[in-house]
Amino acid sequence: MNLVSAFDVGRICIKTEGRDAGKRCVIVETLDKNFVICSGPEAVTGVRRRRVNMNHLKPLGEKLEIIKGASDEEIAPLMKK
């Protein structure tokens, strides 16, 4: 599996490490080959928007149609579905 396509904007993932381990989040922006910006958003899943190492994420088959850098207010209704 190509890691670049697995970790594109809008991909829903499960965090595997840290305080949010086991929770769902969505990739909002790709920073480089190792890091992405993820958001829960916090009001929905409890995951705050932050930089995350790709090795600490498990990508799921689901993907949201969002733009790069989408706000938590734009993501929240999509994640509730």
SERO-4910 file (N, C-alpha, C, O; in steps of 0.05 Angstrom, whole numbers):
BEGIN
 pado doro    nc1    nc2    nc3   cac1   cac2   cac3    cc1    cc2    cc3    oc1    oc2    oc3
  Met    A     17    -24      0      0      0      0     18     25      0     37     26     15
  Asn    A     11     44    -16     26     69    -18     18     87      5     -6     94      8
  Leu    A     37     94     22     30    110     46     20    138     39      3    149     54
  Val    A     29    149     17     20    176     10    -10    176      4    -24    194     14
  Ser    A    -20    156    -11    -48    156    -17    -65    147      7    -89    154      9
  Ala    A    -53    131     25    -68    122     48    -73    145     68    -91    144     84
  Phe    A    -56    165     68    -57    187     87    -62    213     72    -48    233     77
  Asp    A    -83    214     56    -90    238     42   -111    253     58   -123    243     76
  Val    A   -116    279     50   -135    296     64   -163    284     64   -173    276     42
  Gly    A   -176    282     87   -202    271     89   -203    242     98   -225    232    104
  Arg    A   -181    229     99   -180    201    107   -186    198    137   -174    213    153
  Ile    A   -204    180    144   -210    175    172   -190    154    182   -186    134    169
  Cys    A   -179    159    206   -159    141    217   -166    135    246   -182    149    259
  Ile    A   -153    115    257   -154    109    286   -126    114    297   -107    104    287
  Lys    A   -125    130    318    -99    135    331    -91    110    347   -107     98    361
  Thr    A    -66    102    344    -56     78    356    -38     83    380    -31     64    395
  Glu    A    -29    108    384    -11    115    406    -21    140    420    -37    155    409
  Gly    A    -11    144    444    -16    168    459    -43    168    474    -57    147    476
  Arg    A    -50    191    485    -74    194    501   -100    189    486   -120    182    497
  Asp    A    -99    192    459   -122    189    442   -123    162    429   -138    158    410
  Ala    A   -107    143    438   -105    116    425   -133    103    425   -147    103    445
  Gly    A   -141     93    401   -166     80    398   -188     98    388   -210     89    382
  Lys    A   -183    124    387   -204    143    378   -201    149    348   -179    147    337
  Arg    A   -223    157    336   -223    164    307   -216    193    304   -222    211    320
  Cys    A   -202    199    281   -195    226    274   -195    227    243   -196    207    230
  Val    A   -193    251    233   -193    255    204   -168    272    197   -161    291    212
  Ile    A   -154    265    175   -131    280    167   -140    306    153   -156    305    134
  Val    A   -130    328    163   -138    355    153   -117    365    134   -123    380    115
  Glu    A    -91    358    139    -70    369    122    -46    350    124    -40    339    145
  Thr    A    -31    347    102     -6    332    102     17    351    104     20    369     87
  Leu    A     35    347    124     57    366    128     82    357    112     94    372     97
  Asp    A     90    332    115    113    320    101    110    290    100     87    280    103
  Lys    A    131    276     94    129    247     91    124    232    117    117    208    117
  Asn    A    126    246    140    123    233    166    100    244    183     90    230    201
  Phe    A     91    268    178     72    281    196     47    292    181     49    300    158
  Val    A     24    291    194     -1    302    184    -14    318    207     -6    315    230
  Ile    A    -33    335    200    -49    348    220    -76    333    221    -89    329    201
  Cys    A    -83    324    245   -108    309    249   -126    325    268   -117    340    285
  Ser    A   -152    320    265   -172    331    282   -194    311    286   -200    295    269
  Gly    A   -207    312    310   -229    294    316   -255    300    302   -266    283    289
  Pro    A   -265    323    304   -257    345    322   -263    339    351   -278    319    357
  Glu    A   -252    354    369   -253    348    398   -282    345    408   -287    329    426
  Ala    A   -300    362    398   -328    361    408   -342    335    400   -361    327    413
  Val    A   -332    321    379   -345    297    369   -331    272    380   -344    254    391
  Thr    A   -305    270    376   -290    246    383   -271    249    407   -260    229    417
  Gly    A   -266    274    415   -248    279    437   -219    282    428   -201    285    445
  Val    A   -213    282    402   -186    285    392   -182    314    384   -196    325    367
  Arg    A   -162    327    397   -156    355    390   -140    356    364   -127    337    356
  Arg    A   -142    379    351   -127    384    326    -97    386    333    -90    403    349
  Arg    A    -81    369    321    -52    370    327    -36    355    305    -47    341    289
  Arg    A    -10    359    306      8    345    288     12    316    298     16    312    322
  Val    A     10    297    280     11    269    288     31    254    269     31    259    245
  Asn    A     47    237    280     65    220    265     48    199    250     30    187    263
  Met    A     52    195    224     36    175    209     39    147    220     21    131    216
  Asn    A     61    141    233     65    114    245     46    109    268     43     87    277
  His    A     33    131    278     14    128    301    -15    128    292    -33    132    308
  Leu    A    -19    125    266    -46    125    254    -51     99    239    -33     89    225
  Lys    A    -75     89    241    -84     66    224   -106     77    206   -128     83    215
  Pro    A   -100     79    180   -121     89    161   -144     70    157   -139     45    156
  Leu    A   -168     80    155   -191     64    150   -200     68    121   -189     86    107
  Gly    A   -218     52    111   -227     54     84   -245     78     79   -252     84     56
  Glu    A   -254     92    100   -272    114     97   -257    140     92   -235    144    101
  Lys    A   -270    158     77   -258    183     70   -280    205     69   -301    200     58
  Leu    A   -274    228     81   -292    251     80   -284    270     57   -261    272     51
  Glu    A   -304    282     45   -298    302     24   -295    329     37   -314    344     40
  Ile    A   -270    335     45   -264    361     57   -240    373     42   -226    360     27
  Ile    A   -237    399     45   -214    413     33   -191    414     52   -195    410     77
  Lys    A   -167    418     42   -143    419     59   -146    442     79   -152    465     71
  Gly    A   -141    436    104   -143    457    125   -171    463    134   -176    484    146
  Ala    A   -190    445    129   -218    450    137   -220    454    167   -205    442    183
  Ser    A   -239    471    175   -242    477    204   -257    455    218   -271    439    205
  Asp    A   -255    455    244   -270    435    260   -300    437    256   -315    418    257
  Glu    A   -310    462    252   -338    467    248   -348    454    222   -371    445    220
  Glu    A   -330    453    202   -338    440    176   -336    409    179   -352    395    165
  Ile    A   -318    399    195   -314    370    197   -335    357    216   -343    335    210
  Ala    A   -343    371    237   -360    359    258   -385    346    247   -391    323    254
  Pro    A   -402    360    230   -426    346    221   -420    322    203   -436    303    203
  Leu    A   -398    322    189   -391    299    172   -383    275    189   -389    252    183
  Met    A   -368    280    211   -359    258    229   -382    247    245   -381    223    252
  Lys    A   -402    262    251   -425    252    266   -441    231    250   -453    213    262
  Lys    A   -439    233    224   -453    213    207   -438    187    209   -446    167    196
***
